[in-house]
Amino acid sequence: MRISYFASILKSYSILKNINKITARQSSRTILGDKITPLTENTLLGRMLLYLNNSVNKVPDNSLQDGTNVINNLIHGKTNSLRSLNVDQIAALFYNVNTNILSHNKQNLRKVLNLLDVECCFRINTMKPESILKLLNAFMHVTPNRITDYKFYHYATDNIDRCLKDISKKELLQFIFYIGLQKQTKKAQVMLRKCLRNINRELLDKLSIEDLCIVCNSTYRTNTKISNAHLLDKIKRTLNDNLNLMKDPALFVTLLKTVKQNHYEDEDLLSTISCTIFFNNTAQYYTFTTICYILSLYADYLYYDEELLNLLIQRGIEQLKASGEVATKNMYLTEQLRAKDITILLWAVSSLGYTKIDIKTLKDVFLPKIKERISIGEYKSSPDILIDAVLYMWMLNYRAIEILPLVLTKENTENVRESQSKSRHHLNLLLTCIAYEEPELYKNLRIKSTGIPNFNPNQQIQNRPLLQRVLKNLKALAPISMVQQVETNCQIPYFNILGISGYDDKMNKVVNIEVLDEFVCVKNKDCHPSGLMQLKLRLLEQVQVPLIIINQGEIDSMTDLELHEFLEEEIKLVSN
């Protein structure tokens, strides 16, 4: 099936055709003034911007005859020449002037851009959305990674937001693209939701793959959930109907991220992806980051495809082994793997309860890469990623005790506890693991688990009919042997998975019962507990209380009488 890629439009894009391509050793993050790195087809944002510009606002090649003279005037503080320029001519300054002259002088570059920022802000109320977007494109050309630092960006997005109903489809998509540059801000989310409400069924049917990727990229970057089921269906259908997309990792992953973010996966989609990866041998196109995001989609849905896991996890480990040392925390080279992606891979593998990754691999491959990044301070601004990585390795039965003093620092733990509840919960999970499996170490830690788990047991039990049935039958049978009373609870602190506990007449716990139902097991593999459930069972084995594990397949077809007999026999067996 033929796919229209962003790159296919580049030959017709005359304005930017002479821009040098980013080399493999160039940084994707630049410091203003050190180097100007225009967006090209080598980056996802570059491809999107080129696609949008090709569709809407091309800058006339000869709209400004002598841009260098204007720039020189600005360097010397002479701004009068700007007043006589129209929007096209101001935009052309960014495109037609040899910015390399300025790139060698950080001070001059900042001065010129600040003056242009003031001029653009001054004109904002007299411009139509088309002109505003044209100037945003111009700013993006020179300072793609810093555009949100300029006042014009914020005035521009506010202005377009106010006249949203009057803009064209292409202008709407451009606006969505620029909102996404703000990343996770409340304001960006509100704006983006308004934009999404403007995508009606008629417009939705006309959205191309490129258009969808622009929407998906912005909703993902701003952490905006999509409430429009028709839009989510369109994204899923696009993945199912355009299998060649899987040979273009940038677009493929962009759509996958949105499916995962909105928990919109299903078995049909995941099985289609698996078959295509093998049939078309598309894994050869996948970088470490792509592999991580594909695996995370499967992990989010707890879909266990053993052949695919074997293939992608092994490729990911090989790429991690082959990766060079980290250069610096201030920039990412194209071949430099992100700490975030290493943690994503560990999360996917551990969540699925994948047991074929051995302790030696975790110790000899993953741990050194994590230690490298600790040494250069890469986790300083995101200690949650580091704590998560250690937790996921612990789930895989590797205890990275040697780096715990560098992980559970006062600064790291305070930052995590002040952050979102998910990060705090993961910290508490890690501390619980240490308390159960390394009790002496836990005693010497200066940090302890804190806070009340954010957990609604009633909601979970409603989603676990088999657990309800076992509990009901146990209550009907009590007393059985030493068991006088039973109840559901989370036997391990901060593990929000309900089990059943039995107590004697003095309310001493005498048995723990775990039900391996669909809620705690992966899909596509019979009675295979999820990684978190495997960890819970492992910790329960550390407790001096007998443990009964009931598989769904064992009791699904039993009558209540047969279930009574089964439960009674199991309890008597562990009581002796």
C-alpha positions as CSV (number, residue, x, y, z in Angstrom):
1,M,0.0,0.0,0.0
2,R,1.4,3.3,-1.0
3,I,2.3,5.8,1.7
4,S,2.9,9.5,1.3
5,Y,5.8,10.3,3.5
6,F,6.9,13.8,4.6
7,A,10.2,13.3,2.8
8,S,8.4,13.0,-0.6
9,I,7.6,16.7,-0.6
10,L,11.1,18.0,0.0
11,K,12.2,18.2,-3.7
12,S,9.5,20.7,-4.4
13,Y,10.4,22.8,-1.4
14,S,12.6,25.4,-3.0
15,I,13.3,27.8,-0.1
16,L,15.0,25.3,2.1
17,K,16.5,23.0,-0.4
18,N,20.0,24.3,0.1
19,I,20.1,23.8,3.9
20,N,22.8,21.4,4.9
21,K,21.6,18.2,6.4
22,I,22.3,17.5,10.0
23,T,25.1,15.0,10.3
24,A,25.1,12.0,12.5
25,R,27.3,13.7,15.0
26,Q,25.3,16.9,15.3
27,S,23.3,17.5,18.4
28,S,19.5,17.6,18.3
29,R,19.6,20.2,21.1
30,T,21.6,23.4,20.5
31,I,22.5,26.3,22.7
32,L,21.4,29.6,21.1
33,G,24.4,31.2,19.4
34,D,26.7,28.2,19.6
35,K,25.2,26.6,16.5
36,I,22.1,27.2,14.3
37,T,20.7,23.9,13.3
38,P,17.7,24.4,11.0
39,L,15.0,21.7,11.1
40,T,15.3,19.3,8.2
41,E,13.8,16.0,7.2
42,N,16.2,14.3,9.6
43,T,14.0,15.3,12.5
44,L,10.3,14.6,13.1
45,L,9.5,18.2,13.9
46,G,11.5,19.2,10.8
47,R,9.5,16.9,8.6
48,M,6.2,18.2,10.0
49,L,7.2,21.8,9.5
50,L,8.3,21.2,6.0
51,Y,5.1,19.5,5.2
52,L,3.0,22.3,6.6
53,N,5.0,25.0,4.9
54,N,4.8,23.2,1.6
55,S,1.0,23.2,2.0
56,V,0.5,26.7,3.3
57,N,2.9,29.5,3.8
58,K,5.9,29.5,1.5
59,V,8.2,32.5,1.9
60,P,8.8,34.3,-1.4
61,D,12.4,33.9,-2.6
62,N,12.8,37.6,-3.5
63,S,10.6,39.3,-0.9
64,L,13.6,41.1,0.6
65,Q,16.5,42.3,-1.7
66,D,19.1,43.2,0.9
67,G,18.4,41.4,4.2
68,T,22.0,41.7,5.3
69,N,21.8,45.5,5.4
70,V,18.7,45.3,7.6
71,I,20.4,42.9,9.9
72,N,23.5,45.1,10.2
73,N,21.3,48.0,11.1
74,L,19.6,45.9,13.8
75,I,23.0,44.9,15.2
76,H,23.8,48.6,15.6
77,G,20.4,49.3,17.2
78,K,18.9,51.0,14.2
79,T,15.3,49.6,14.0
80,N,13.7,52.2,11.7
81,S,14.3,50.0,8.7
82,L,12.0,47.3,10.2
83,R,9.0,49.7,10.2
84,S,8.9,49.9,6.4
85,L,8.9,46.1,5.9
86,N,5.8,44.0,5.4
87,V,5.2,40.6,7.0
88,D,6.7,38.7,4.0
89,Q,9.8,40.8,4.1
90,I,10.3,40.4,7.9
91,A,9.8,36.6,7.5
92,A,12.3,36.6,4.6
93,L,15.0,38.0,7.0
94,F,15.1,34.7,8.7
95,Y,15.4,32.8,5.5
96,N,17.5,34.9,3.1
97,V,20.1,36.3,5.4
98,N,23.3,34.3,5.9
99,T,22.7,33.5,9.6
100,N,26.2,32.0,9.9
101,I,27.5,35.6,10.2
102,L,25.4,35.9,13.4
103,S,26.0,32.4,14.7
104,H,29.6,33.3,15.4
105,N,28.5,36.1,17.7
106,K,26.0,35.0,20.3
107,Q,25.4,38.5,21.6
108,N,24.5,39.9,18.1
109,L,22.2,37.0,17.3
110,R,20.3,37.4,20.5
111,K,20.1,41.1,20.0
112,V,18.7,40.8,16.5
113,L,16.2,38.1,17.5
114,N,15.0,40.1,20.5
115,L,14.4,43.2,18.2
116,L,12.5,41.0,15.7
117,D,10.5,39.6,18.6
118,V,9.5,43.1,19.8
119,E,8.6,44.2,16.2
120,C,6.5,41.1,15.6
121,C,4.7,41.6,19.0
122,F,4.0,45.2,18.1
123,R,2.2,44.1,14.9
124,I,0.3,41.1,16.3
125,N,-3.1,42.8,16.6
126,T,-3.1,43.9,13.0
127,M,-2.2,40.6,11.5
128,K,-4.4,37.7,10.3
129,P,-3.7,34.1,11.4
130,E,-2.0,33.4,8.1
131,S,0.6,36.2,8.7
132,I,1.1,35.2,12.3
133,L,1.8,31.6,11.3
134,K,4.2,32.8,8.6
135,L,6.3,34.7,11.3
136,L,6.2,31.7,13.6
137,N,7.6,29.6,10.8
138,A,10.3,32.1,10.3
139,F,11.3,32.1,14.0
140,M,11.2,28.3,13.9
141,H,13.7,28.3,11.0
142,V,16.3,30.1,13.1
143,T,15.7,29.0,16.6
144,P,13.6,25.7,16.5
145,N,14.5,24.6,20.1
146,R,14.0,28.0,21.7
147,I,10.9,29.5,20.0
148,T,8.8,29.3,23.1
149,D,11.3,31.6,24.9
150,Y,10.1,34.5,22.7
151,K,7.1,36.6,23.6
152,F,5.8,36.6,20.1
153,Y,5.3,32.8,20.3
154,H,2.9,33.3,23.3
155,Y,1.2,36.4,21.8
156,A,0.7,34.5,18.5
157,T,-0.8,31.4,20.0
158,D,-3.1,33.5,22.2
159,N,-4.2,35.5,19.2
160,I,-5.0,32.5,17.0
161,D,-6.8,30.8,19.9
162,R,-9.2,33.7,20.0
163,C,-10.2,33.3,16.4
164,L,-10.1,29.6,16.1
165,K,-13.4,29.2,14.4
166,D,-12.3,31.4,11.5
167,I,-9.1,29.7,10.4
168,S,-8.7,27.1,7.7
169,K,-7.9,23.4,8.1
170,K,-4.3,23.9,7.2
171,E,-4.0,26.8,9.6
172,L,-5.6,24.7,12.3
173,L,-3.0,22.0,11.8
174,Q,-0.2,24.6,11.9
175,F,-1.6,25.9,15.1
176,I,-1.8,22.4,16.6
177,F,1.8,21.9,15.7
178,Y,2.9,25.1,17.5
179,I,0.9,24.4,20.6
180,G,2.7,21.1,20.9
181,L,6.0,23.0,21.4
182,Q,4.9,24.1,24.8
183,K,4.9,20.5,26.1
184,Q,3.1,19.8,29.3
185,T,1.5,23.0,30.3
186,K,-2.1,23.5,31.4
187,K,-2.6,26.4,28.9
188,A,-1.4,24.2,26.0
189,Q,-3.8,21.4,27.0
190,V,-6.8,23.8,27.1
191,M,-5.9,25.3,23.7
192,L,-5.3,21.9,22.2
193,R,-8.7,20.5,23.4
194,K,-10.4,23.5,21.8
195,C,-8.6,22.6,18.5
196,L,-9.6,19.0,18.7
197,R,-13.2,20.0,19.2
198,N,-13.0,21.8,15.8
199,I,-12.0,18.6,14.1
200,N,-15.5,17.4,13.0
201,R,-16.3,14.2,11.1
202,E,-16.0,15.9,7.7
203,L,-12.5,17.3,8.5
204,L,-11.5,14.1,10.2
205,D,-12.2,12.1,7.0
206,K,-9.9,14.4,5.1
207,L,-6.9,14.2,7.5
208,S,-3.8,12.6,5.8
209,I,-1.3,10.5,7.6
210,E,0.9,13.5,8.0
211,D,-2.0,15.5,9.5
212,L,-2.7,12.8,12.0
213,C,0.9,12.6,13.0
214,I,0.9,16.4,13.7
215,V,-2.2,16.0,15.9
216,C,-0.7,12.9,17.7
217,N,2.7,14.6,18.2
218,S,1.1,17.6,19.9
219,T,-1.3,15.7,22.1
220,Y,1.5,13.4,23.2
221,R,4.0,16.3,24.0
222,T,1.4,18.2,25.9
223,N,0.0,15.1,27.7
224,T,-3.4,15.8,26.3
225,K,-5.9,12.9,26.3
226,I,-8.1,12.6,23.2
227,S,-11.8,12.3,24.1
228,N,-12.9,12.0,20.5
229,A,-13.5,8.3,19.8
230,H,-13.8,8.9,16.1
231,L,-10.3,10.5,16.0
232,L,-8.8,7.6,18.0
233,D,-10.5,5.1,15.6
234,K,-9.0,7.0,12.7
235,I,-5.5,6.7,14.2
236,K,-5.9,3.0,14.9
237,R,-7.4,2.4,11.4
238,T,-4.5,4.3,9.9
239,L,-2.0,1.9,11.6
240,N,-4.0,-1.2,10.5
241,D,-4.5,-0.1,6.9
242,N,-1.1,1.4,6.2
243,L,1.4,-1.3,7.1
244,N,4.2,0.3,5.2
245,L,4.2,2.9,8.0
246,M,6.2,0.4,10.0
247,K,9.1,1.0,7.7
248,D,9.1,4.7,8.8
249,P,9.8,4.5,12.5
250,A,9.3,8.3,13.1
251,L,5.7,8.3,11.9
252,F,4.9,4.8,13.2
253,V,6.0,5.6,16.7
254,T,4.2,9.0,16.7
255,L,0.9,7.2,16.1
256,L,1.8,4.4,18.6
257,K,2.5,6.9,21.3
258,T,-1.0,8.3,21.0
259,V,-2.7,4.9,21.0
260,K,-0.7,4.0,24.2
261,Q,-1.3,7.4,25.8
262,N,-5.1,6.9,25.4
263,H,-5.0,3.2,26.3
264,Y,-6.7,2.5,22.9
265,E,-4.8,-0.7,22.0
266,D,-6.5,-4.0,21.2
267,E,-5.4,-7.5,20.4
268,D,-6.2,-7.1,16.7
269,L,-3.9,-4.1,16.3
270,L,-1.1,-5.7,18.3
271,S,-1.3,-9.0,16.5
272,T,-1.2,-7.1,13.2
273,I,1.9,-5.2,14.2
274,S,3.6,-8.5,15.3
275,C,2.8,-10.2,12.0
276,T,4.0,-7.3,9.9
277,I,7.3,-7.0,11.8
278,F,8.0,-10.6,11.0
279,F,6.5,-10.8,7.5
280,N,8.1,-7.6,6.2
281,N,11.2,-7.8,8.4
282,T,10.7,-4.2,9.6
283,A,12.7,-4.7,12.8
284,Q,15.8,-3.8,10.8
285,Y,14.6,-0.2,10.6
286,Y,14.2,0.2,14.3
287,T,16.4,2.2,16.6
288,F,16.7,1.6,20.3
289,T,14.0,4.3,20.9
290,T,11.6,2.7,18.4
291,I,12.0,-0.7,20.0
292,C,11.3,0.8,23.4
293,Y,8.1,2.4,22.3
294,I,6.8,-0.6,20.5
295,L,7.5,-2.8,23.6
296,S,5.8,-0.2,25.8
297,L,2.6,-0.4,23.7
298,Y,2.5,-4.2,24.3
299,A,3.3,-3.7,28.0
300,D,0.6,-1.1,28.5
301,Y,-2.0,-3.7,27.2
302,L,-0.2,-6.6,28.9
303,Y,-0.1,-8.4,25.6
304,Y,2.5,-11.1,25.7
305,D,3.8,-12.1,22.2
306,E,6.8,-14.2,23.0
307,E,8.3,-14.4,19.6
308,L,8.1,-10.6,19.2
309,L,9.5,-10.0,22.7
310,N,12.4,-12.4,22.0
311,L,13.2,-10.5,18.8
312,L,12.9,-6.9,19.9
313,I,14.3,-7.3,23.4
314,Q,17.4,-9.0,22.0
315,R,17.8,-6.3,19.4
316,G,17.4,-3.6,22.1
317,I,20.0,-5.3,24.3
318,E,22.5,-5.5,21.3
319,Q,22.0,-1.8,20.5
320,L,22.5,-0.9,24.1
321,K,25.7,-2.9,24.3
322,A,27.0,-1.3,21.1
323,S,26.1,2.3,22.2
324,G,29.1,4.5,23.0
325,E,29.8,6.4,26.2
326,V,27.6,9.3,27.0
327,A,29.1,12.5,25.8
328,T,27.3,15.1,28.0
329,K,24.0,15.6,29.7
330,N,23.5,18.9,27.8
331,M,22.9,17.4,24.4
332,Y,21.9,14.1,22.7
333,L,23.8,12.9,19.7
334,T,21.9,10.8,17.3
335,E,23.7,7.6,18.4
336,Q,23.5,8.5,22.1
337,L,20.7,6.6,23.9
338,R,18.5,8.4,26.3
339,A,18.2,7.5,29.9
340,K,14.5,7.7,29.6
341,D,14.4,5.0,26.9
342,I,16.5,2.6,28.9
343,T,13.9,2.9,31.7
344,I,11.1,2.5,29.2
345,L,12.7,-0.8,28.0
346,L,13.1,-2.0,31.6
347,W,9.5,-1.1,32.4
348,A,8.1,-3.0,29.4
349,V,10.2,-6.1,30.0
350,S,9.4,-6.1,33.8
351,S,5.7,-5.3,33.4
352,L,5.2,-8.2,31.0
353,G,7.0,-10.6,33.4
354,Y,9.5,-11.5,30.7
355,T,11.7,-14.1,32.3
356,K,14.3,-14.7,29.6
357,I,16.4,-11.6,30.4
358,D,18.9,-12.9,32.9
359,I,20.6,-11.2,35.9
360,K,24.0,-11.2,34.1
361,T,22.5,-9.0,31.3
362,L,21.0,-6.6,33.7
363,K,24.3,-6.4,35.7
364,D,26.7,-6.3,32.7
365,V,24.7,-4.3,30.1
366,F,22.0,-2.1,31.8
367,L,23.8,-1.2,35.1
368,P,26.9,0.2,33.5
369,K,24.8,2.4,31.2
370,I,22.8,3.7,34.1
371,K,26.0,4.4,36.1
372,E,27.4,6.4,33.2
373,R,24.4,8.6,33.2
374,I,24.5,9.0,37.0
375,S,28.1,10.1,36.8
376,I,27.4,13.0,34.4
377,G,24.3,14.1,36.2
378,E,21.8,13.1,33.6
379,Y,19.2,12.0,36.2
380,K,19.6,15.2,38.2
381,S,16.5,16.8,36.8
382,S,14.5,13.5,36.5
383,P,15.4,11.3,39.5
384,D,12.1,9.5,39.0
385,I,13.5,7.9,35.9
386,L,16.5,6.6,37.9
387,I,14.4,5.3,40.7
388,D,12.0,3.6,38.2
389,A,15.0,1.9,36.5
390,V,16.2,0.4,39.8
391,L,12.6,-0.7,40.6
392,Y,12.1,-2.5,37.3
393,M,15.5,-4.3,37.6
394,W,14.4,-5.4,41.0
395,M,11.1,-6.7,39.5
396,L,13.4,-8.8,37.2
397,N,15.1,-10.2,40.3
398,Y,18.3,-8.1,40.0
399,R,19.0,-6.0,43.1
400,A,21.2,-3.1,42.1
401,I,22.3,-2.6,45.6
402,E,25.7,-1.0,44.7
403,I,24.0,2.1,43.2
404,L,21.3,2.6,45.9
405,P,23.4,5.2,47.8
406,L,23.5,7.2,44.5
407,V,19.8,6.6,43.8
408,L,18.1,7.0,47.2
409,T,19.7,10.3,48.1
410,K,17.9,12.9,50.2
411,E,17.6,15.2,47.2
412,N,16.3,12.6,44.8
413,T,13.7,11.3,47.3
414,E,12.5,14.7,48.2
415,N,12.1,15.7,44.6
416,V,10.1,12.5,43.8
417,R,7.9,13.0,46.9
418,E,7.0,16.5,45.7
419,S,6.2,15.2,42.2
420,Q,3.2,13.3,40.8
421,S,1.7,10.4,42.7
422,K,2.9,7.8,40.2
423,S,6.5,8.6,41.0
424,R,5.9,8.6,44.8
425,H,4.2,5.3,44.4
426,H,7.1,3.7,42.6
427,L,9.5,5.0,45.3
428,N,7.3,3.3,47.9
429,L,7.3,0.1,45.9
430,L,11.1,0.0,45.7
431,L,11.4,0.7,49.4
432,T,8.9,-2.1,50.1
433,C,10.9,-4.5,48.0
434,I,14.1,-3.6,49.9
435,A,12.2,-4.1,53.2
436,Y,11.1,-7.6,52.3
437,E,14.1,-8.9,50.4
438,E,17.0,-6.9,52.0
439,P,15.7,-6.2,55.5
440,E,19.1,-5.4,57.0
441,L,19.8,-2.9,54.2
442,Y,16.3,-1.3,54.8
443,K,17.1,-0.8,58.5
444,N,20.1,1.2,57.6
445,L,18.3,3.4,55.1
446,R,17.5,6.9,56.2
447,I,14.4,6.9,54.0
448,K,11.2,5.0,54.7
449,S,7.9,4.5,52.8
450,T,5.4,7.3,53.4
451,G,1.9,8.2,52.4
452,I,-1.3,6.4,51.9
453,P,-1.7,4.4,48.8
454,N,-4.0,5.9,46.2
455,F,-6.2,2.8,45.8
456,N,-9.9,2.0,45.6
457,P,-10.3,-1.7,46.5
458,N,-14.0,-1.7,45.7
459,Q,-13.4,-0.6,42.1
460,Q,-10.8,-3.4,41.7
461,I,-13.0,-6.2,43.2
462,Q,-15.8,-5.2,40.8
463,N,-13.5,-6.0,37.9
464,R,-12.5,-9.3,39.4
465,P,-15.5,-11.6,39.4
466,L,-13.4,-14.7,40.0
467,L,-11.9,-13.2,43.1
468,Q,-15.4,-12.3,44.3
469,R,-16.5,-15.9,43.7
470,V,-13.6,-17.4,45.6
471,L,-14.1,-15.0,48.5
472,K,-17.9,-15.8,48.6
473,N,-17.2,-19.5,48.7
474,L,-14.5,-19.1,51.4
475,K,-16.9,-17.1,53.6
476,A,-19.6,-19.8,53.2
477,L,-17.1,-22.5,54.2
478,A,-15.6,-20.8,57.2
479,P,-14.4,-22.1,59.6
480,I,-12.1,-24.4,57.7
481,S,-9.3,-26.0,59.7
482,M,-7.6,-23.1,61.4
483,V,-9.3,-20.4,59.2
484,Q,-12.1,-18.7,61.1
485,Q,-12.4,-15.6,59.0
486,V,-11.4,-14.4,55.5
487,E,-11.2,-10.9,53.9
488,T,-9.7,-9.3,50.8
489,N,-6.7,-7.0,51.3
490,C,-3.4,-6.0,49.8
491,Q,-1.0,-8.1,51.8
492,I,2.1,-6.2,50.7
493,P,2.2,-2.5,51.3
494,Y,1.8,-0.3,48.2
495,F,1.1,-3.3,46.0
496,N,-2.4,-2.4,44.8
497,I,-3.4,-6.0,43.9
498,L,-6.1,-7.5,46.1
499,G,-5.6,-11.0,47.6
500,I,-7.4,-12.9,50.3
501,S,-6.2,-13.5,53.8
502,G,-7.4,-16.0,56.3
503,Y,-7.3,-15.5,60.1
504,D,-7.6,-17.8,63.1
505,D,-9.8,-17.2,66.1
506,K,-7.2,-14.8,67.5
507,M,-7.1,-12.8,64.3
508,N,-3.6,-14.1,63.4
509,K,-3.1,-14.4,59.7
510,V,-2.7,-18.1,58.9
511,V,-3.0,-18.2,55.1
512,N,-2.7,-15.9,52.0
513,I,-4.6,-16.8,48.9
514,E,-3.9,-15.3,45.4
515,V,-6.2,-15.7,42.4
516,L,-4.4,-15.6,39.0
517,D,-7.3,-14.2,37.0
518,E,-7.3,-12.0,33.9
519,F,-6.7,-8.9,36.0
520,V,-3.3,-10.0,37.2
521,C,-2.2,-12.0,34.2
522,V,-0.9,-11.1,30.7
523,K,-3.0,-11.6,27.6
524,N,-2.1,-14.1,24.9
525,K,-0.3,-16.5,27.3
526,D,-2.1,-18.9,29.6
527,C,-1.9,-18.1,33.3
528,H,1.3,-16.0,33.1
529,P,1.3,-13.4,35.9
530,S,2.2,-9.9,35.1
531,G,5.5,-8.6,36.3
532,L,4.0,-6.8,39.3
533,M,2.0,-9.9,40.3
534,Q,5.2,-12.1,40.0
535,L,6.9,-9.6,42.3
536,K,4.1,-9.7,44.8
537,L,4.1,-13.6,44.9
538,R,7.9,-13.4,45.4
539,L,7.6,-11.1,48.3
540,L,4.8,-13.1,49.8
541,E,7.1,-16.1,49.9
542,Q,9.3,-14.1,52.3
543,V,6.5,-14.0,54.8
544,Q,6.1,-16.8,57.3
545,V,2.5,-17.4,56.2
546,P,1.4,-20.3,53.9
547,L,0.5,-19.2,50.3
548,I,-2.2,-20.7,48.1
549,I,-2.1,-19.8,44.4
550,I,-5.3,-20.5,42.4
551,N,-5.2,-20.5,38.6
552,Q,-8.3,-19.3,36.8
553,G,-8.1,-22.3,34.5
554,E,-8.3,-24.7,37.4
555,I,-11.6,-23.4,38.8
556,D,-13.4,-21.7,35.9
557,S,-15.5,-24.7,35.1
558,M,-16.1,-25.8,38.6
559,T,-19.6,-25.8,40.2
560,D,-19.8,-24.1,43.6
561,L,-19.8,-27.6,45.3
562,E,-16.6,-28.5,43.5
563,L,-15.1,-25.2,44.3
564,H,-16.0,-25.7,48.0
565,E,-14.2,-29.1,48.0
566,F,-11.2,-27.6,46.2
567,L,-10.8,-24.7,48.6
568,E,-11.3,-26.9,51.7
569,E,-8.7,-29.4,50.5
570,E,-6.1,-26.6,49.7
571,I,-6.5,-24.9,53.1
572,K,-6.2,-28.2,55.0
573,L,-3.1,-29.0,53.0
574,V,-1.2,-25.9,54.0
575,S,-2.6,-26.0,57.6
576,N,-0.9,-29.4,58.4
